[in-house]
Amino acid sequence: MNIAVVALGKIGLPLAVQFAKKGHHVIGCDVNQKTVDLINAGTEPFPGEAFLDDFLKEVVNSGHLVATTDTTTAVRQADAVVIVVPLFVNEEGIPDFGWMDAATEKIAAGLKPGTLVSYETTLPVGTTRNRFAPALEAGSGLKAGVDFDLVFSPERVLTGRVFADLRKYPKLVGGINAQSTAAGVAFYEKVLDFDDRPDLTTKNGVWDLGTSEASEMAKLAETTYRDVNIALANQFAIFAEGANIDIAKVIAASNSQPYSHIHQPGIAVGGHCIPIYPRFYLWNDPEATVVRSAREANAAMPAHAVTLLAEAMKSAGAGDLEGKKVVVLGISYRGGVKESAFSGVFGTVTALKSRGATVLVHDPMYTDEEIVALGFTPFHLGEECDAVILQADHKEYKDRKKDCFPGAKAIVDGRRTMNPENFPGVVFRVIGAGA
């Protein structure tokens, strides 16, 4: 089978490699010429994805994967087209379809009868049918659901473990009609493998959700549920701090019940999923007050961490944060992944600067040049500072000791990563733990 994968980012490239490993001929499409050149040389364009380096070399050397910037020509050669172009929201929470509309236009120009088109980018409910079907029809002269098949099948993976997650989680598929859904199910059964999951009530594999709207809703529901759950944990954590309770013990006890699962609290929830997809849902359902409140609560956690640090500094007899040199540990939105999208680092730095602090930033996955390019001032372990906030749970931070931050009077651990015993004489606070 010939497959075109449009957008070779941290989800699209592993998908293209997965399809190629199954013996299909894949053309990967991307607007970035440097990315295309690296892929064609068998070099992974970004670090941190397990197995990608070896798998990419394998499928490029075998001729099963090539990359191009010419999406329209690639689509003309394809039996199936999979789109993983990013979709963001603006400051008002309105989706910005610019990149996806541009990609759809290029796909439509090369679309031929009998092709399957599958959108994997998370979308507001109704987008596949009401926005992209008409656009594809207008650009191709073909009829969706008749001349070509159109489905929505959300990615359900985390960067860093994409290949494992593709096997672990059921693949959800819903089309604009029964013909499209059947074509989508048949396609994904040919390109994916699945782990045995006796814990599931339905056999792990490709799951037919019936309609594109149901499939769109399924992805929004699972990510929005997580956002609400995390917000609840964060509010529990803030209360626990005032009541001198360690919320981690409370959550562990609560999660021992079979019907309960509460996430651990933290500075913020970043990445492309949790901060954005609940806003897609709110775009569909603006009266969802629980969802809106949860998003606001999670977005406020960086400022809360800074307040906690200010209180810790006063406890240490060091005064407020005005004029203090404060280090933020971690640019990435989560440990082990070099990705800054919607990371808590931005809100944390902003909140510190609003209190008059001089802010330095450290992340073991970023060079000084990359840190500067993001608008931050780099910090090097061993340099003098007054206080520290841990924002990302990189494993490199677990065993850091006091000599890495000489002069620090207070530390706030926003991810329960550091060892307080390594910092004698320092006022050490953990989000969700009593003083």
ChimeraX attribute file (.defattr): number of C-alpha atoms within 10 A of each C-alpha:
attribute: neighborCount
match mode: 1-to-1
recipient: residues
	/A:1	14
	/A:2	18
	/A:3	24
	/A:4	30
	/A:5	28
	/A:6	29
	/A:7	24
	/A:8	24
	/A:9	16
	/A:10	19
	/A:11	23
	/A:12	25
	/A:13	25
	/A:14	25
	/A:15	23
	/A:16	30
	/A:17	25
	/A:18	23
	/A:19	25
	/A:20	27
	/A:21	21
	/A:22	14
	/A:23	17
	/A:24	20
	/A:25	21
	/A:26	29
	/A:27	27
	/A:28	29
	/A:29	29
	/A:30	23
	/A:31	15
	/A:32	12
	/A:33	13
	/A:34	12
	/A:35	21
	/A:36	21
	/A:37	16
	/A:38	14
	/A:39	22
	/A:40	20
	/A:41	15
	/A:42	20
	/A:43	17
	/A:44	20
	/A:45	17
	/A:46	14
	/A:47	15
	/A:48	17
	/A:49	20
	/A:50	15
	/A:51	14
	/A:52	23
	/A:53	17
	/A:54	12
	/A:55	18
	/A:56	26
	/A:57	19
	/A:58	17
	/A:59	24
	/A:60	21
	/A:61	14
	/A:62	13
	/A:63	15
	/A:64	21
	/A:65	27
	/A:66	23
	/A:67	27
	/A:68	20
	/A:69	20
	/A:70	15
	/A:71	26
	/A:72	19
	/A:73	18
	/A:74	25
	/A:75	28
	/A:76	19
	/A:77	18
	/A:78	23
	/A:79	18
	/A:80	25
	/A:81	26
	/A:82	24
	/A:83	23
	/A:84	25
	/A:85	24
	/A:86	19
	/A:87	19
	/A:88	21
	/A:89	16
	/A:90	10
	/A:91	7
	/A:92	8
	/A:93	16
	/A:94	13
	/A:95	18
	/A:96	13
	/A:97	16
	/A:98	12
	/A:99	12
	/A:100	20
	/A:101	17
	/A:102	11
	/A:103	21
	/A:104	22
	/A:105	20
	/A:106	20
	/A:107	27
	/A:108	24
	/A:109	19
	/A:110	18
	/A:111	30
	/A:112	19
	/A:113	16
	/A:114	15
	/A:115	20
	/A:116	25
	/A:117	29
	/A:118	25
	/A:119	26
	/A:120	22
	/A:121	21
	/A:122	28
	/A:123	25
	/A:124	22
	/A:125	22
	/A:126	18
	/A:127	16
	/A:128	23
	/A:129	20
	/A:130	11
	/A:131	12
	/A:132	20
	/A:133	21
	/A:134	15
	/A:135	19
	/A:136	25
	/A:137	18
	/A:138	14
	/A:139	16
	/A:140	19
	/A:141	15
	/A:142	17
	/A:143	15
	/A:144	24
	/A:145	19
	/A:146	13
	/A:147	16
	/A:148	21
	/A:149	26
	/A:150	31
	/A:151	34
	/A:152	32
	/A:153	31
	/A:154	24
	/A:155	21
	/A:156	20
	/A:157	16
	/A:158	17
	/A:159	18
	/A:160	19
	/A:161	15
	/A:162	24
	/A:163	22
	/A:164	15
	/A:165	17
	/A:166	22
	/A:167	18
	/A:168	18
	/A:169	18
	/A:170	20
	/A:171	23
	/A:172	26
	/A:173	29
	/A:174	29
	/A:175	30
	/A:176	22
	/A:177	18
	/A:178	14
	/A:179	15
	/A:180	27
	/A:181	26
	/A:182	17
	/A:183	22
	/A:184	26
	/A:185	22
	/A:186	12
	/A:187	17
	/A:188	18
	/A:189	14
	/A:190	13
	/A:191	17
	/A:192	18
	/A:193	18
	/A:194	18
	/A:195	15
	/A:196	12
	/A:197	15
	/A:198	9
	/A:199	8
	/A:200	10
	/A:201	7
	/A:202	10
	/A:203	14
	/A:204	19
	/A:205	22
	/A:206	21
	/A:207	18
	/A:208	18
	/A:209	20
	/A:210	19
	/A:211	21
	/A:212	28
	/A:213	21
	/A:214	19
	/A:215	27
	/A:216	29
	/A:217	18
	/A:218	18
	/A:219	24
	/A:220	26
	/A:221	15
	/A:222	14
	/A:223	19
	/A:224	25
	/A:225	16
	/A:226	18
	/A:227	26
	/A:228	22
	/A:229	18
	/A:230	24
	/A:231	29
	/A:232	18
	/A:233	22
	/A:234	26
	/A:235	17
	/A:236	18
	/A:237	26
	/A:238	21
	/A:239	16
	/A:240	20
	/A:241	19
	/A:242	12
	/A:243	13
	/A:244	12
	/A:245	18
	/A:246	17
	/A:247	24
	/A:248	19
	/A:249	11
	/A:250	14
	/A:251	19
	/A:252	14
	/A:253	11
	/A:254	14
	/A:255	14
	/A:256	10
	/A:257	9
	/A:258	7
	/A:259	7
	/A:260	10
	/A:261	13
	/A:262	16
	/A:263	18
	/A:264	21
	/A:265	27
	/A:266	26
	/A:267	29
	/A:268	31
	/A:269	24
	/A:270	21
	/A:271	20
	/A:272	18
	/A:273	20
	/A:274	23
	/A:275	23
	/A:276	24
	/A:277	26
	/A:278	28
	/A:279	25
	/A:280	23
	/A:281	24
	/A:282	19
	/A:283	18
	/A:284	13
	/A:285	14
	/A:286	12
	/A:287	10
	/A:288	13
	/A:289	11
	/A:290	9
	/A:291	21
	/A:292	17
	/A:293	13
	/A:294	23
	/A:295	22
	/A:296	12
	/A:297	18
	/A:298	26
	/A:299	20
	/A:300	19
	/A:301	25
	/A:302	27
	/A:303	20
	/A:304	17
	/A:305	27
	/A:306	23
	/A:307	17
	/A:308	22
	/A:309	27
	/A:310	23
	/A:311	19
	/A:312	24
	/A:313	24
	/A:314	15
	/A:315	14
	/A:316	15
	/A:317	12
	/A:318	17
	/A:319	13
	/A:320	17
	/A:321	24
	/A:322	14
	/A:323	13
	/A:324	19
	/A:325	19
	/A:326	26
	/A:327	29
	/A:328	24
	/A:329	23
	/A:330	26
	/A:331	29
	/A:332	26
	/A:333	25
	/A:334	21
	/A:335	20
	/A:336	19
	/A:337	20
	/A:338	21
	/A:339	22
	/A:340	18
	/A:341	16
	/A:342	20
	/A:343	24
	/A:344	28
	/A:345	27
	/A:346	16
	/A:347	19
	/A:348	25
	/A:349	23
	/A:350	15
	/A:351	19
	/A:352	26
	/A:353	16
	/A:354	13
	/A:355	16
	/A:356	14
	/A:357	21
	/A:358	19
	/A:359	23
	/A:360	19
	/A:361	23
	/A:362	21
	/A:363	23
	/A:364	17
	/A:365	19
	/A:366	16
	/A:367	12
	/A:368	16
	/A:369	11
	/A:370	12
	/A:371	19
	/A:372	13
	/A:373	10
	/A:374	11
	/A:375	10
	/A:376	19
	/A:377	16
	/A:378	20
	/A:379	21
	/A:380	15
	/A:381	14
	/A:382	13
	/A:383	11
	/A:384	17
	/A:385	22
	/A:386	21
	/A:387	28
	/A:388	24
	/A:389	28
	/A:390	26
	/A:391	30
	/A:392	29
	/A:393	23
	/A:394	23
	/A:395	13
	/A:396	14
	/A:397	18
	/A:398	13
	/A:399	10
	/A:400	17
	/A:401	17
	/A:402	16
	/A:403	14
	/A:404	15
	/A:405	22
	/A:406	15
	/A:407	16
	/A:408	23
	/A:409	22
	/A:410	28
	/A:411	28
	/A:412	25
	/A:413	26
	/A:414	26
	/A:415	22
	/A:416	22
	/A:417	20
	/A:418	24
	/A:419	14
	/A:420	18
	/A:421	11
	/A:422	14
	/A:423	20
	/A:424	10
	/A:425	12
	/A:426	19
	/A:427	22
	/A:428	22
	/A:429	23
	/A:430	26
	/A:431	27
	/A:432	29
	/A:433	20
	/A:434	17
	/A:435	16
